């Protein structure tokens, strides 16, 4: 980060806070999508297993 002036430090801190919130939101969305995907895959897998 080289020479950090108070302005860049403030912007970095604010950006980190907002980035953490957006990361939390993105992680929540991705987690719910993964759970949905895994439940669909599991259902297909169970159907395939019960067929055989």
mmCIF file as Biopython writes it, N, C-alpha, C and O atoms, coordinates in Angstrom:
data_model
#
loop_
_atom_site.group_PDB
_atom_site.id
_atom_site.type_symbol
_atom_site.label_atom_id
_atom_site.label_alt_id
_atom_site.label_comp_id
_atom_site.label_asym_id
_atom_site.label_entity_id
_atom_site.label_seq_id
_atom_site.pdbx_PDB_ins_code
_atom_site.Cartn_x
_atom_site.Cartn_y
_atom_site.Cartn_z
_atom_site.occupancy
_atom_site.B_iso_or_equiv
_atom_site.auth_seq_id
_atom_site.auth_asym_id
_atom_site.pdbx_PDB_model_num
ATOM 1   N N  . UNK A ? 1  ? 0.830   -1.216  0.000   1.0 0.0 1  A 1 
ATOM 2   C CA . UNK A ? 1  ? 0.000   0.000   0.000   1.0 0.0 1  A 1 
ATOM 3   C C  . UNK A ? 1  ? 0.854   1.252   0.000   1.0 0.0 1  A 1 
ATOM 4   O O  . UNK A ? 1  ? 0.302   2.345   0.128   1.0 0.0 1  A 1 
ATOM 5   N N  . UNK A ? 2  ? 2.157   1.157   -0.135  1.0 0.0 2  A 1 
ATOM 6   C CA . UNK A ? 2  ? 3.027   2.319   -0.270  1.0 0.0 2  A 1 
ATOM 7   C C  . UNK A ? 2  ? 2.762   3.399   0.761   1.0 0.0 2  A 1 
ATOM 8   O O  . UNK A ? 2  ? 2.588   3.111   1.946   1.0 0.0 2  A 1 
ATOM 9   N N  . UNK A ? 3  ? 2.730   4.665   0.298   1.0 0.0 3  A 1 
ATOM 10  C CA . UNK A ? 3  ? 2.451   5.799   1.197   1.0 0.0 3  A 1 
ATOM 11  C C  . UNK A ? 3  ? 0.949   5.993   1.276   1.0 0.0 3  A 1 
ATOM 12  O O  . UNK A ? 3  ? 0.306   6.314   0.276   1.0 0.0 3  A 1 
ATOM 13  N N  . UNK A ? 4  ? 0.386   5.801   2.464   1.0 0.0 4  A 1 
ATOM 14  C CA . UNK A ? 4  ? -1.063  5.892   2.623   1.0 0.0 4  A 1 
ATOM 15  C C  . UNK A ? 4  ? -1.421  7.197   3.320   1.0 0.0 4  A 1 
ATOM 16  O O  . UNK A ? 4  ? -1.076  7.408   4.483   1.0 0.0 4  A 1 
ATOM 17  N N  . UNK A ? 5  ? -2.121  8.074   2.594   1.0 0.0 5  A 1 
ATOM 18  C CA . UNK A ? 5  ? -2.611  9.310   3.182   1.0 0.0 5  A 1 
ATOM 19  C C  . UNK A ? 5  ? -3.878  9.005   3.965   1.0 0.0 5  A 1 
ATOM 20  O O  . UNK A ? 5  ? -4.493  7.965   3.733   1.0 0.0 5  A 1 
ATOM 21  N N  . UNK A ? 6  ? -4.287  9.865   4.877   1.0 0.0 6  A 1 
ATOM 22  C CA . UNK A ? 6  ? -5.523  9.611   5.628   1.0 0.0 6  A 1 
ATOM 23  C C  . UNK A ? 6  ? -6.734  9.399   4.719   1.0 0.0 6  A 1 
ATOM 24  O O  . UNK A ? 6  ? -7.641  8.644   5.071   1.0 0.0 6  A 1 
ATOM 25  N N  . UNK A ? 7  ? -6.763  10.053  3.559   1.0 0.0 7  A 1 
ATOM 26  C CA . UNK A ? 7  ? -7.909  9.903   2.666   1.0 0.0 7  A 1 
ATOM 27  C C  . UNK A ? 7  ? -7.968  8.479   2.109   1.0 0.0 7  A 1 
ATOM 28  O O  . UNK A ? 7  ? -9.028  7.854   2.111   1.0 0.0 7  A 1 
ATOM 29  N N  . UNK A ? 8  ? -6.834  7.972   1.635   1.0 0.0 8  A 1 
ATOM 30  C CA . UNK A ? 8  ? -6.830  6.620   1.079   1.0 0.0 8  A 1 
ATOM 31  C C  . UNK A ? 8  ? -7.083  5.590   2.174   1.0 0.0 8  A 1 
ATOM 32  O O  . UNK A ? 8  ? -7.721  4.563   1.945   1.0 0.0 8  A 1 
ATOM 33  N N  . UNK A ? 9  ? -6.575  5.882   3.360   1.0 0.0 9  A 1 
ATOM 34  C CA . UNK A ? 9  ? -6.813  4.971   4.481   1.0 0.0 9  A 1 
ATOM 35  C C  . UNK A ? 9  ? -8.303  4.932   4.822   1.0 0.0 9  A 1 
ATOM 36  O O  . UNK A ? 9  ? -8.863  3.868   5.087   1.0 0.0 9  A 1 
ATOM 37  N N  . UNK A ? 10 ? -8.939  6.120   4.810   1.0 0.0 10 A 1 
ATOM 38  C CA . UNK A ? 10 ? -10.370 6.201   5.087   1.0 0.0 10 A 1 
ATOM 39  C C  . UNK A ? 10 ? -11.160 5.466   3.999   1.0 0.0 10 A 1 
ATOM 40  O O  . UNK A ? 10 ? -12.084 4.709   4.299   1.0 0.0 10 A 1 
ATOM 41  N N  . UNK A ? 11 ? -10.790 5.695   2.741   1.0 0.0 11 A 1 
ATOM 42  C CA . UNK A ? 11 ? -11.490 5.039   1.639   1.0 0.0 11 A 1 
ATOM 43  C C  . UNK A ? 11 ? -11.298 3.526   1.694   1.0 0.0 11 A 1 
ATOM 44  O O  . UNK A ? 11 ? -12.216 2.760   1.401   1.0 0.0 11 A 1 
ATOM 45  N N  . UNK A ? 12 ? -10.091 3.110   2.073   1.0 0.0 12 A 1 
ATOM 46  C CA . UNK A ? 12 ? -9.815  1.678   2.172   1.0 0.0 12 A 1 
ATOM 47  C C  . UNK A ? 12 ? -10.649 1.040   3.276   1.0 0.0 12 A 1 
ATOM 48  O O  . UNK A ? 12 ? -11.185 -0.057  3.118   1.0 0.0 12 A 1 
ATOM 49  N N  . UNK A ? 13 ? -10.748 1.755   4.401   1.0 0.0 13 A 1 
ATOM 50  C CA . UNK A ? 13 ? -11.530 1.214   5.516   1.0 0.0 13 A 1 
ATOM 51  C C  . UNK A ? 13 ? -13.014 1.160   5.148   1.0 0.0 13 A 1 
ATOM 52  O O  . UNK A ? 13 ? -13.693 0.170   5.418   1.0 0.0 13 A 1 
ATOM 53  N N  . UNK A ? 14 ? -13.506 2.230   4.533   1.0 0.0 14 A 1 
ATOM 54  C CA . UNK A ? 14 ? -14.918 2.241   4.133   1.0 0.0 14 A 1 
ATOM 55  C C  . UNK A ? 14 ? -15.185 1.170   3.083   1.0 0.0 14 A 1 
ATOM 56  O O  . UNK A ? 14 ? -16.194 0.469   3.147   1.0 0.0 14 A 1 
ATOM 57  N N  . UNK A ? 15 ? -14.283 1.047   2.122   1.0 0.0 15 A 1 
ATOM 58  C CA . UNK A ? 15 ? -14.448 0.039   1.076   1.0 0.0 15 A 1 
ATOM 59  C C  . UNK A ? 15 ? -14.403 -1.364  1.649   1.0 0.0 15 A 1 
ATOM 60  O O  . UNK A ? 15 ? -15.112 -2.255  1.181   1.0 0.0 15 A 1 
ATOM 61  N N  . UNK A ? 16 ? -13.565 -1.567  2.669   1.0 0.0 16 A 1 
ATOM 62  C CA . UNK A ? 16 ? -13.486 -2.882  3.295   1.0 0.0 16 A 1 
ATOM 63  C C  . UNK A ? 16 ? -14.790 -3.209  4.011   1.0 0.0 16 A 1 
ATOM 64  O O  . UNK A ? 16 ? -15.282 -4.335  3.940   1.0 0.0 16 A 1 
ATOM 65  N N  . UNK A ? 17 ? -15.354 -2.200  4.713   1.0 0.0 17 A 1 
ATOM 66  C CA . UNK A ? 17 ? -16.614 -2.428  5.421   1.0 0.0 17 A 1 
ATOM 67  C C  . UNK A ? 17 ? -17.725 -2.764  4.429   1.0 0.0 17 A 1 
ATOM 68  O O  . UNK A ? 17 ? -18.467 -3.727  4.622   1.0 0.0 17 A 1 
ATOM 69  N N  . UNK A ? 18 ? -17.838 -1.956  3.355   1.0 0.0 18 A 1 
ATOM 70  C CA . UNK A ? 18 ? -18.890 -2.214  2.374   1.0 0.0 18 A 1 
ATOM 71  C C  . UNK A ? 18 ? -18.628 -3.517  1.632   1.0 0.0 18 A 1 
ATOM 72  O O  . UNK A ? 18 ? -19.557 -4.259  1.314   1.0 0.0 18 A 1 
ATOM 73  N N  . UNK A ? 19 ? -17.349 -3.789  1.360   1.0 0.0 19 A 1 
ATOM 74  C CA . UNK A ? 19 ? -17.009 -5.036  0.684   1.0 0.0 19 A 1 
ATOM 75  C C  . UNK A ? 19 ? -17.355 -6.239  1.529   1.0 0.0 19 A 1 
ATOM 76  O O  . UNK A ? 19 ? -17.780 -7.273  1.015   1.0 0.0 19 A 1 
ATOM 77  N N  . UNK A ? 20 ? -17.167 -6.097  2.851   1.0 0.0 20 A 1 
ATOM 78  C CA . UNK A ? 20 ? -17.496 -7.216  3.738   1.0 0.0 20 A 1 
ATOM 79  C C  . UNK A ? 20 ? -19.002 -7.464  3.725   1.0 0.0 20 A 1 
ATOM 80  O O  . UNK A ? 20 ? -19.447 -8.612  3.726   1.0 0.0 20 A 1 
ATOM 81  N N  . UNK A ? 21 ? -19.791 -6.378  3.713   1.0 0.0 21 A 1 
ATOM 82  C CA . UNK A ? 21 ? -21.241 -6.557  3.659   1.0 0.0 21 A 1 
ATOM 83  C C  . UNK A ? 21 ? -21.656 -7.201  2.338   1.0 0.0 21 A 1 
ATOM 84  O O  . UNK A ? 21 ? -22.479 -8.116  2.322   1.0 0.0 21 A 1 
ATOM 85  N N  . UNK A ? 22 ? -21.088 -6.725  1.234   1.0 0.0 22 A 1 
ATOM 86  C CA . UNK A ? 22 ? -21.462 -7.293  -0.058  1.0 0.0 22 A 1 
ATOM 87  C C  . UNK A ? 22 ? -20.964 -8.734  -0.168  1.0 0.0 22 A 1 
ATOM 88  O O  . UNK A ? 22 ? -21.618 -9.576  -0.782  1.0 0.0 22 A 1 
ATOM 89  N N  . UNK A ? 23 ? -19.788 -9.016  0.438   1.0 0.0 23 A 1 
ATOM 90  C CA . UNK A ? 23 ? -19.300 -10.398 0.436   1.0 0.0 23 A 1 
ATOM 91  C C  . UNK A ? 23 ? -20.245 -11.290 1.217   1.0 0.0 23 A 1 
ATOM 92  O O  . UNK A ? 23 ? -20.530 -12.412 0.797   1.0 0.0 23 A 1 
ATOM 93  N N  . UNK A ? 24 ? -20.735 -10.802 2.356   1.0 0.0 24 A 1 
ATOM 94  C CA . UNK A ? 24 ? -21.661 -11.595 3.162   1.0 0.0 24 A 1 
ATOM 95  C C  . UNK A ? 24 ? -22.933 -11.866 2.363   1.0 0.0 24 A 1 
ATOM 96  O O  . UNK A ? 24 ? -23.466 -12.975 2.399   1.0 0.0 24 A 1 
ATOM 97  N N  . UNK A ? 25 ? -23.416 -10.862 1.649   1.0 0.0 25 A 1 
ATOM 98  C CA . UNK A ? 25 ? -24.618 -11.024 0.837   1.0 0.0 25 A 1 
ATOM 99  C C  . UNK A ? 25 ? -24.360 -12.042 -0.271  1.0 0.0 25 A 1 
ATOM 100 O O  . UNK A ? 25 ? -25.177 -12.932 -0.507  1.0 0.0 25 A 1 
ATOM 101 N N  . UNK A ? 26 ? -23.219 -11.907 -0.950  1.0 0.0 26 A 1 
ATOM 102 C CA . UNK A ? 26 ? -22.891 -12.815 -2.048  1.0 0.0 26 A 1 
ATOM 103 C C  . UNK A ? 26 ? -22.711 -14.242 -1.526  1.0 0.0 26 A 1 
ATOM 104 O O  . UNK A ? 26 ? -23.139 -15.202 -2.167  1.0 0.0 26 A 1 
ATOM 105 N N  . UNK A ? 27 ? -22.079 -14.373 -0.364  1.0 0.0 27 A 1 
ATOM 106 C CA . UNK A ? 27 ? -21.864 -15.708 0.210   1.0 0.0 27 A 1 
ATOM 107 C C  . UNK A ? 27 ? -23.210 -16.343 0.567   1.0 0.0 27 A 1 
ATOM 108 O O  . UNK A ? 27 ? -23.403 -17.543 0.375   1.0 0.0 27 A 1 
ATOM 109 N N  . UNK A ? 28 ? -24.133 -15.540 1.085   1.0 0.0 28 A 1 
ATOM 110 C CA . UNK A ? 28 ? -25.461 -16.063 1.395   1.0 0.0 28 A 1 
ATOM 111 C C  . UNK A ? 28 ? -26.187 -16.537 0.153   1.0 0.0 28 A 1 
ATOM 112 O O  . UNK A ? 28 ? -26.809 -17.600 0.154   1.0 0.0 28 A 1 
ATOM 113 N N  . UNK A ? 29 ? -26.106 -15.733 -0.925  1.0 0.0 29 A 1 
ATOM 114 C CA . UNK A ? 29 ? -26.769 -16.114 -2.179  1.0 0.0 29 A 1 
ATOM 115 C C  . UNK A ? 29 ? -26.143 -17.384 -2.744  1.0 0.0 29 A 1 
ATOM 116 O O  . UNK A ? 29 ? -26.849 -18.298 -3.170  1.0 0.0 29 A 1 
ATOM 117 N N  . UNK A ? 30 ? -24.806 -17.431 -2.743  1.0 0.0 30 A 1 
ATOM 118 C CA . UNK A ? 30 ? -24.118 -18.595 -3.295  1.0 0.0 30 A 1 
ATOM 119 C C  . UNK A ? 30 ? -24.408 -19.847 -2.468  1.0 0.0 30 A 1 
ATOM 120 O O  . UNK A ? 30 ? -24.587 -20.935 -3.014  1.0 0.0 30 A 1 
ATOM 121 N N  . UNK A ? 31 ? -24.454 -19.682 -1.153  1.0 0.0 31 A 1 
ATOM 122 C CA . UNK A ? 31 ? -24.731 -20.832 -0.285  1.0 0.0 31 A 1 
ATOM 123 C C  . UNK A ? 31 ? -26.128 -21.385 -0.539  1.0 0.0 31 A 1 
ATOM 124 O O  . UNK A ? 31 ? -26.316 -22.598 -0.630  1.0 0.0 31 A 1 
ATOM 125 N N  . UNK A ? 32 ? -27.109 -20.487 -0.654  1.0 0.0 32 A 1 
ATOM 126 C CA . UNK A ? 32 ? -28.477 -20.958 -0.902  1.0 0.0 32 A 1 
ATOM 127 C C  . UNK A ? 32 ? -28.575 -21.624 -2.274  1.0 0.0 32 A 1 
ATOM 128 O O  . UNK A ? 32 ? -29.281 -22.620 -2.438  1.0 0.0 32 A 1 
ATOM 129 N N  . UNK A ? 33 ? -27.856 -21.064 -3.270  1.0 0.0 33 A 1 
ATOM 130 C CA . UNK A ? 33 ? -27.874 -21.680 -4.599  1.0 0.0 33 A 1 
ATOM 131 C C  . UNK A ? 33 ? -27.213 -23.056 -4.565  1.0 0.0 33 A 1 
ATOM 132 O O  . UNK A ? 33 ? -27.689 -23.991 -5.209  1.0 0.0 33 A 1 
ATOM 133 N N  . UNK A ? 34 ? -26.111 -23.181 -3.810  1.0 0.0 34 A 1 
ATOM 134 C CA . UNK A ? 34 ? -25.434 -24.472 -3.709  1.0 0.0 34 A 1 
ATOM 135 C C  . UNK A ? 34 ? -26.315 -25.497 -3.014  1.0 0.0 34 A 1 
ATOM 136 O O  . UNK A ? 34 ? -26.366 -26.658 -3.422  1.0 0.0 34 A 1 
ATOM 137 N N  . UNK A ? 35 ? -27.014 -25.067 -1.959  1.0 0.0 35 A 1 
ATOM 138 C CA . UNK A ? 35 ? -27.912 -25.992 -1.249  1.0 0.0 35 A 1 
ATOM 139 C C  . UNK A ? 35 ? -29.025 -26.456 -2.182  1.0 0.0 35 A 1 
ATOM 140 O O  . UNK A ? 35 ? -29.388 -27.632 -2.194  1.0 0.0 35 A 1 
ATOM 141 N N  . UNK A ? 36 ? -29.564 -25.516 -2.965  1.0 0.0 36 A 1 
ATOM 142 C CA . UNK A ? 36 ? -30.609 -25.868 -3.923  1.0 0.0 36 A 1 
ATOM 143 C C  . UNK A ? 36 ? -30.077 -26.850 -4.957  1.0 0.0 36 A 1 
ATOM 144 O O  . UNK A ? 36 ? -30.726 -27.845 -5.278  1.0 0.0 36 A 1 
ATOM 145 N N  . UNK A ? 37 ? -28.882 -26.557 -5.476  1.0 0.0 37 A 1 
ATOM 146 C CA . UNK A ? 37 ? -28.279 -27.420 -6.491  1.0 0.0 37 A 1 
ATOM 147 C C  . UNK A ? 37 ? -28.009 -28.807 -5.943  1.0 0.0 37 A 1 
ATOM 148 O O  . UNK A ? 37 ? -28.280 -29.806 -6.609  1.0 0.0 37 A 1 
ATOM 149 N N  . UNK A ? 38 ? -27.470 -28.875 -4.721  1.0 0.0 38 A 1 
ATOM 150 C CA . UNK A ? 38 ? -27.171 -30.173 -4.125  1.0 0.0 38 A 1 
ATOM 151 C C  . UNK A ? 38 ? -28.442 -30.960 -3.835  1.0 0.0 38 A 1 
ATOM 152 O O  . UNK A ? 38 ? -28.455 -32.183 -3.968  1.0 0.0 38 A 1 
ATOM 153 N N  . UNK A ? 39 ? -29.506 -30.274 -3.441  1.0 0.0 39 A 1 
ATOM 154 C CA . UNK A ? 39 ? -30.755 -30.997 -3.187  1.0 0.0 39 A 1 
ATOM 155 C C  . UNK A ? 39 ? -31.317 -31.567 -4.485  1.0 0.0 39 A 1 
ATOM 156 O O  . UNK A ? 39 ? -31.859 -32.672 -4.503  1.0 0.0 39 A 1 
ATOM 157 N N  . UNK A ? 40 ? -31.184 -30.799 -5.578  1.0 0.0 40 A 1 
ATOM 158 C CA . UNK A ? 40 ? -31.652 -31.300 -6.880  1.0 0.0 40 A 1 
ATOM 159 C C  . UNK A ? 40 ? -30.820 -32.497 -7.318  1.0 0.0 40 A 1 
ATOM 160 O O  . UNK A ? 40 ? -31.359 -33.506 -7.774  1.0 0.0 40 A 1 
ATOM 161 N N  . UNK A ? 41 ? -29.486 -32.376 -7.174  1.0 0.0 41 A 1 
ATOM 162 C CA . UNK A ? 41 ? -28.599 -33.479 -7.562  1.0 0.0 41 A 1 
ATOM 163 C C  . UNK A ? 41 ? -28.873 -34.717 -6.717  1.0 0.0 41 A 1 
ATOM 164 O O  . UNK A ? 41 ? -28.902 -35.839 -7.223  1.0 0.0 41 A 1 
ATOM 165 N N  . UNK A ? 42 ? -29.074 -34.492 -5.420  1.0 0.0 42 A 1 
ATOM 166 C CA . UNK A ? 42 ? -29.342 -35.615 -4.521  1.0 0.0 42 A 1 
ATOM 167 C C  . UNK A ? 42 ? -30.653 -36.306 -4.902  1.0 0.0 42 A 1 
ATOM 168 O O  . UNK A ? 42 ? -30.748 -37.533 -4.875  1.0 0.0 42 A 1 
ATOM 169 N N  . UNK A ? 43 ? -31.654 -35.514 -5.255  1.0 0.0 43 A 1 
ATOM 170 C CA . UNK A ? 43 ? -32.936 -36.084 -5.644  1.0 0.0 43 A 1 
ATOM 171 C C  . UNK A ? 43 ? -32.770 -36.935 -6.910  1.0 0.0 43 A 1 
ATOM 172 O O  . UNK A ? 43 ? -33.288 -38.049 -6.991  1.0 0.0 43 A 1 
ATOM 173 N N  . UNK A ? 44 ? -32.040 -36.396 -7.896  1.0 0.0 44 A 1 
ATOM 174 C CA . UNK A ? 44 ? -31.803 -37.148 -9.130  1.0 0.0 44 A 1 
ATOM 175 C C  . UNK A ? 44 ? -31.019 -38.421 -8.837  1.0 0.0 44 A 1 
ATOM 176 O O  . UNK A ? 44 ? -31.303 -39.478 -9.399  1.0 0.0 44 A 1 
ATOM 177 N N  . UNK A ? 45 ? -30.031 -38.310 -7.953  1.0 0.0 45 A 1 
ATOM 178 C CA . UNK A ? 45 ? -29.206 -39.469 -7.615  1.0 0.0 45 A 1 
ATOM 179 C C  . UNK A ? 45 ? -30.040 -40.540 -6.928  1.0 0.0 45 A 1 
ATOM 180 O O  . UNK A ? 45 ? -29.891 -41.728 -7.215  1.0 0.0 45 A 1 
ATOM 181 N N  . UNK A ? 46 ? -30.923 -40.119 -6.016  1.0 0.0 46 A 1 
ATOM 182 C CA . UNK A ? 46 ? -31.779 -41.082 -5.313  1.0 0.0 46 A 1 
ATOM 183 C C  . UNK A ? 46 ? -32.749 -41.738 -6.303  1.0 0.0 46 A 1 
ATOM 184 O O  . UNK A ? 46 ? -33.014 -42.937 -6.216  1.0 0.0 46 A 1 
ATOM 185 N N  . UNK A ? 47 ? -33.277 -40.943 -7.244  1.0 0.0 47 A 1 
ATOM 186 C CA . UNK A ? 47 ? -34.171 -41.512 -8.248  1.0 0.0 47 A 1 
ATOM 187 C C  . UNK A ? 47 ? -33.432 -42.542 -9.091  1.0 0.0 47 A 1 
ATOM 188 O O  . UNK A ? 47 ? -33.971 -43.606 -9.396  1.0 0.0 47 A 1 
ATOM 189 N N  . UNK A ? 48 ? -32.192 -42.225 -9.468  1.0 0.0 48 A 1 
ATOM 190 C CA . UNK A ? 48 ? -31.408 -43.142 -10.286 1.0 0.0 48 A 1 
ATOM 191 C C  . UNK A ? 48 ? -31.072 -44.413 -9.518  1.0 0.0 48 A 1 
ATOM 192 O O  . UNK A ? 48 ? -31.071 -45.506 -10.083 1.0 0.0 48 A 1 
ATOM 193 N N  . UNK A ? 49 ? -30.785 -44.264 -8.223  1.0 0.0 49 A 1 
ATOM 194 C CA . UNK A ? 49 ? -30.449 -45.433 -7.405  1.0 0.0 49 A 1 
ATOM 195 C C  . UNK A ? 49 ? -31.678 -46.316 -7.209  1.0 0.0 49 A 1 
ATOM 196 O O  . UNK A ? 49 ? -31.577 -47.542 -7.254  1.0 0.0 49 A 1 
ATOM 197 N N  . UNK A ? 50 ? -32.840 -45.694 -6.990  1.0 0.0 50 A 1 
ATOM 198 C CA . UNK A ? 50 ? -34.042 -46.501 -6.772  1.0 0.0 50 A 1 
ATOM 199 C C  . UNK A ? 50 ? -34.503 -47.160 -8.071  1.0 0.0 50 A 1 
ATOM 200 O O  . UNK A ? 50 ? -35.203 -48.172 -8.031  1.0 0.0 50 A 1 
ATOM 201 N N  . UNK A ? 51 ? -34.119 -46.601 -9.223  1.0 0.0 51 A 1 
ATOM 202 C CA . UNK A ? 51 ? -34.480 -47.235 -10.481 1.0 0.0 51 A 1 
ATOM 203 C C  . UNK A ? 51 ? -33.733 -48.555 -10.637 1.0 0.0 51 A 1 
ATOM 204 O O  . UNK A ? 51 ? -34.302 -49.540 -11.107 1.0 0.0 51 A 1 
ATOM 205 N N  . UNK A ? 52 ? -32.470 -48.576 -10.248 1.0 0.0 52 A 1 
ATOM 206 C CA . UNK A ? 52 ? -31.659 -49.797 -10.425 1.0 0.0 52 A 1 
ATOM 207 C C  . UNK A ? 52 ? -31.904 -50.836 -9.363  1.0 0.0 52 A 1 
ATOM 208 O O  . UNK A ? 52 ? -31.291 -51.903 -9.391  1.0 0.0 52 A 1 
#
